[in-house]
């Protein structure tokens, strides 16, 4: 829990949209802490087990200003799916009644809620229950959600395709199939804006319609080019979101990525960055024992490449505890690309000055830096 102003409860916080929403709330608190101002939110993350514990559920809901309700079941036997989503909604409604709470509820519904299927009926009934809690109510109607942290082979075609291209496999694809895509971060942002701006009723965030075959081919090109150290053109926000989703699946074992070195009597030549459609390159020096970074980004694509000295790069998924460490050296340049929604740092562990090349896909904007201070090592 984070001390702050508005108390926001996120249900299903361990799921895809729930985690993205929690990271964005955490980012706002990190930005406030960095500026030395009061944190705007009191974040409570509630997973599925929280609905089985009356004390935990009631403590979470007591005094809540808003509930972003992402908890649900979409993959189970039909009878389980049909019963589970209304049951979870009833538990939430009961907790609000017992604690005399009337939060603004934002419910992540599905475009399938109008269908006469076990899943469709369960989502529709859950929405009816939640709309009767008594406070403000927003129904967020969502299409296919993709993003960093999505689970392959779990009702997520994008994550399943990403897993396949990384493994060098081609799954069966319906040549006539189409899918409407929305990044989990955009869905989370829409939910947060609903409570911040007091939006109620049915909300339908804009999505990207794409042929299933085109989606697979796009991901395949990402992978093929990236193996050759080439970034796609990252001027389109949808491409950035999809590329970040692909990159996230490469961690932790896909880095560092050794570069091809061309060495002769004059010295050594190597290509640091190719493609990307623009961006910004900068260099930094770091004295021994000093750590840089300790921040994360929501969207930024960023490369760290040590060209002189010895360093350890550390990465931690935001709101988790596991830390990945990568030892890198200027004697064998090998970039480590920072995954979005992961806080990261670089420490000079050598005896000499560290020289590091950094590349990002966009120009730094002081008014909207997309950089949130958060220590990797807690």
N, C-alpha and C positions, 0 to 999 in steps of 0.2 A: 504494500500500500504506500502511496505517495501523499504527503501532506500537501494540501492545496485548498482551492475554493470549491468549485462545482464537483460534486461526487458523481463519478461515472462508473457504472458497473458494466463490465463487458462479459456476457455469457458466451460459452464456447470459445474462451480466450486461447485455448490450445489449438483451435482450428485455423484454417487459412485466413478468413476475413477477420476473425477475432484477434489473431496475432497482429495482423497489419494495423487494425484499429488501435490496439494497445500500444504499438510502437509509435503511432502518430500522437497519441495522448502523451506518452513518455517524452517524445521529441519536444512537444510544447513546454513541458515541465523543465526539460534540460535547457531549453533556450532561455527560460525565465531565470533559472538558477545561474546560468552563465552571466546574465545581465545583473544579477544581484537583486532581482525583484521576486515577489511572491509567486509561487507556482500556481497556475490557474486551475489545476485539476487534482482531485483525489481519486486515483485510479484503483479500482478493485477488479481483479481478474478472477472470473468464476468458471471453472471447468465443469465437465459433466458430473464428476463426483460430488461437486458442491450441491447438486440438486438432491443428493441422497442423504444429506446431513442438515437437519432442520436448523441447528444452531448456526452453522456456517452460512446457510442460505439467508436466515433472518438477519444475521450480523451484516451480511453484504448489502441487503436491501434497505436496512434501516437508514433513513436519512438520505437515500439516493435521490439525486436530482434527475438522473437519466439512466436508462438501461438500454444498452445496445444489445439486442437479443439475436445472437448468431448461433446459439446452441441448437442442435437438432440432429436428427438421424436421417440419412438418405441412402444408406447401404446396409440392408439387413433383409430377412424374409419379409414378405409383404405384410403379414399380420403385425410384425414387430414395428415396421415403419409406420403403419397406419395408426398404431396406438401411441408410439413414442412421442411424436411431436406435440399432439394435444396434451399428453401427460406432463411434459416439461413445461408447457405454457400454463397449465393449471397450477403446477407447483409455484411458478413465478407469481401468478395472480394471487394465490393463497398467501404467499409470503408478503406481498404488498398489503393485503387485507389485515393480516395479523400485526404487522409492524406499523400499520396506518401510514403507509408510504404511497405517494401518488407521483411517481417519476414520469418523465417524458419517455415513453417506450418507442424505440425504433426497432421494428421487426424486419429481419432479412427474409423476405418471402421470395418465391420463385416464380418464374414465368410459367412453370408447370402447375401452379396452384389452381388454374381453371380447368385442368384436365380431370377426367373421371378415372383416376388411378389411385392406388393406395397412397402413394407419395403426394399426389396432388390434393387428395381429400385431407390428408393429415396436415399439410401446410395451410390449407384454407381454414380448417377448423381451429388450428392453433392461432391464426390471425384473428378469428372471431373472438376467441377467449381473451387475447391480449388487448384487443380494442375496448374491452369492457372494464379494464382496470380502473379507469376513472381520471387519469391524467391525460396529458397530450399523447397523441398516438400518430406515428408515421409508419407507413408500410413501404418498405424499400423493395421494389420488384426487380430482381436480379436475373440476368442471363447466365451463361457459362462464365465462371470466375477462374482466372488464371493468376499466377504470381509466384514470387519467391516463397519457397516452403510448401508448395502444393504437393500432394501425394500422388504418385503415378499409380495407375490401375485402381483408382478409387473414385470413380465417377468424375475424372478430370482428364479430358482428352489431351489438353495441352501438356500436362505433366507426363502423361503416358507417352506422347510423341517425343518429348524431350529425352526421356529415358531411352527410347528406342534409337534415336539418332546418336546418342552418346555411345550406345552399345553397338552401333553399326548395323542395326536391324531395320527392316521395313515392315510395319504391321499391315494388316488388311485394312484398306480404306475404301469407304463408300464413295465412288466417283461423283455421285450426285449430292453428297452430303454437304450441309452448310452449318456454321455455328456462329452465334453472336457472342463476342468476347468482351469482357470487362475486367480490367486489372483489379486485383484485390485492394490495392491502395486507393484506387478511385472509388470503389464501393465503400471502403472504410471512411474516406473523406466525405462522401455524400452523407453517410450516417452521422458523422460529427457535425457537419454543417447544419443538418436538420435540427439537432439539439441546440446548437449555438444560435441559430437564426430563428428558432421556434417554428420550423416548417412542419406542417401536419398534412394528413391525407396520403394519397398514393404518390410516390416518387419513383421515377424511372430514369436512372442515369443513362446517358448516351453510351452506346456500345459500338463495337466494330464488327460488321457482318463479313464473314470470309468463308470461302469454300474450304472444306476439311482438307482436301488435297493441297490447296494453296498454303494452308497453315503448316502442313507437314513439310512441304518443299521449302518454305521460308526457314523453318527450324533446321532443316538439313543444310541449307546454305550457310546459316550461322555457324554450324559446327564445322563444316568443311573449310570455310575461310578462316575460322578462329584457330584451327589446327595449323594453318599457315601464317599465324600471327597477324591476320587481317581482321579489322573491325568492320561491321556493316555501317552503312550511312546512318548516323544516329541523330538526324535532324527532326525526325518524326517522333513525337512522344509515345505513340503506340509501339513503334519499333524498339525504342529504348526499354519500355516495360517488358516486351516479349524477350528481348535480348538479356535483360537482367534476370528474367525468370529462367532462361536457359543457363546463364552463367552460375546462378545459385546452385544448380544441380551438379556442378563440377567440383564443389567443395565437399570435404576438405582435401581430397587426394589429387586434384587436378593442378596443383601448384606446388612450388614454382615451375615455370615453363622455360626450360633451357633455350637459349637463342643460338642460331647458327653463327659461328664466329669465323671471319675471314682474316687469317693472320699471315703476315709475311715479314720481311726484314724491316719494314717501316713501322709495324705495329699491328693493331687489330681493329677491324671494322665490323659493326653489327647493326641491324635495323631494330630500333627501339619500339616504334609504333607505326602501324600502317592502316590507312583507312580512317573510318570514323566520321568523315564529312566535315572536319574542322576541329574545334576544341582549343585547348590551351595546354602548353608545355611549360614547365618551370623546373628549376633546380634548387636544391637546398644543401647547405652544409650543416653537419651536426657534430658537436664535439663529443669525445668519449663519455659514456655513461648517461647521456641525455636521451630522453624519449620525446618523439614528436607524435602528433595525431591525437589519439584518445577521443575520437569523435566518429559519428556515423552519418550516412546520407540516405535520403529516401529514394532518390532517383539517379544520382550522379554515377557515371561510369568512370572509374579511376584506376590508374596503373601506378604501381611503385616499382622502380627499377634502380637498384644500387649499382653504381658504376665505379665506385672506389670505397674501400673499407669493408667492414664486417658489421652485419646487423641481424637482428631478430625482428621479424614482422609478426605481430599477434593480432588475431581476429576472434571476435566473440559475437555470436548471434544476439541481437538486442533482446533484453529481458530473459536471457538464459545464462548459464554458468560456465559451460564448456568453452575453453580457449584453445584455438589452434595456433601453433607456432611454426614459423618457417625461417630457417637459417639461410641467409643469402650473403653473397660476397661479390665484390667488384672484380675479383679474379675470374669468375665464371658468371657473367651477367645472366640473370634469370628473373623475369618479372613476376610479381604477384599482383593480381588484379583484385581490388577490394569489392566484395559483394555488397550490393545495397542492403540496407537494414541490418548491417553488421558493423559494430564499432571496431576500430582498428588503430594500431599504433606501430611505430618503428623505433627501435632502440639501437643506438650505436654501442655494440658490445666489443668493439676492437680497441686498439691502442692508438689509432690515428684518426684523423678527421674523416667523417663519412660524407660521401657525395651521392645524392639520390636524385634521379630524374622522376618527375611526376607528370602524368598526363591525365586530363579530364576531357570529357566529350563536349562540355559547354564552357562558356566564358563565365568567370566568377562574377556574380552579381551581389554587391554588398547589401542591397535591399532585400534580397531573397537568396541567402547563401547556400541553403540546403546542407547545412553543416551543424551538427548538434553534439555538444561536448558530453562525453560519457566515457569514463575510465574503462579500459579493457580489463585490467586487473583490479578487482574490487577491493 
